[in-house]
């Protein structure tokens, strides 16, 4: 047990495990209602997980490329998604999966976020630009030009008057949205800058990089005020808790690290993903932390941090030893739905072994091939019918669960 000035309520612990993606998890976003968590993936799909374990997730699958980032609006009624198919979609937060499409960039879209008011949308992409849109009618407002390579991350400041962008050109830029001009360019990183975030006070800016470091600048003085040699491999993303006191970082080294920004020290290292950890997000109330990985898994953690002091000594948290309950009791394994591509494996056809009787053998082979093709076509049609039936049943069940949930809320 680590020495402490004051005891914490407990250490961070894993609360739930969500499985359903078929590729690396790229982004996470909590709904402000604290009932849903959205994740995007390299599998071109979005999953919206319900914190009630008996409720089924929503699955949105209209993008035609990996979904780089998802972001809920401040009200929680709209979910924005950015994809490498060069579009941004605005989804209604319901099982129907209705969405509006913005042809946002001329190349892959890497990042999307809402302003604090929910009025504006900011996007960034491989066309080396960031763009501002009006969220209500999806109208283009402004383009922020200046990076010399892909723009991988973008964020509004808490006040909404500034924006920050991070790029493969190893720089972070700070923008004034009223004048659409670049106020400052930070070039302290020595490799691709993967993510940028404003601290909640709006006075500081944090960024992480493939150079394994995290840096924080004071935007008023333009000075570098904190530097962390954070991980043993590229830092993929970061998130700041709502109070601005703690930072979470994730890396290709498969770890999640929690940092005390006031003391400038590492508090915890969390282990749980089998491969690189790619996404992290703090919940709006600061109580939960979500992480996603190359292993296609989303983990939900009870942060248990910041309420009763902080540990003086860094501590590692490993899933098996850290959990106070068996892993199975808090694991929510949701299998990916069977896709229409599922079909019986092709059966190899016999070939003639001699020239004698080759014509008859060829005719028999062609007959067998036709029979097999007919059989496969029938199986494919039946499989498609089964998939459609299952999806329809899931839709009806989810609608029923939503109605029951609304009735429960009304009773309370």
Beta strands, then each sheet from edge to edge (+ up, - down):
strand 1: 13-19
strand 2: 25-30
strand 3: 36-41
strand 4: 46-50
strand 5: 58-60
strand 6: 67-72
strand 7: 78-83
strand 8: 88-92
strand 9: 99-102
strand 10: 109-114
strand 11: 120-125
strand 12: 129-134
strand 13: 139-145
strand 14: 151-156
strand 15: 162-167
strand 16: 172-176
strand 17: 181-186
strand 18: 193-198
strand 19: 204-209
strand 20: 213-218
strand 21: 223-229
strand 22: 235-240
strand 23: 246-251
strand 24: 255-260
strand 25: 265-271
strand 26: 277-282
strand 27: 288-293
strand 28: 297-302
strand 29: 315-318
strand 30: 332-333
sheet 1: 26+ 27- 28+ 1- 30-
sheet 2: 2+ 3- 4+ 5-
sheet 3: 6+ 7- 8+ 9-
sheet 4: 10+ 11- 12+ 13-
sheet 5: 14+ 15- 16+ 17-
sheet 6: 18+ 19- 20+ 21-
sheet 7: 22+ 23- 24+ 25- 29-
end
